[in-house]
Amino acid sequence: MSILQTLDKQYINGEWRDGLGAKTLQDINPYNGEVIAEFKMANLEDIDAAYKAAANAKNHQRDSKKHQAGDGGS
């Protein structure tokens, strides 16, 4: 078995960062049983950081739309 790709980064808040989780998940080709890729799983800290980043982005977008509406759309 050969792993074609190891994915150990998490894309959070616009940047790739090392995942903090210790567990991995293997993607296995059902035809021949070969491991195609191995993914490092996110842990609760990774998920919390991603959730906070998404909430901040949503709030920023909402505030931008309010500001644009207050300017008459310009």
Secondary structure, DSSP 8 states (H G I E B T S, - for coil): ---SEEE-EEEETTEEEE-----EEEEE-TTT--EEEEEE---HHHHHHHHHHHHHHHHHHHHHHHHHHHTTT-
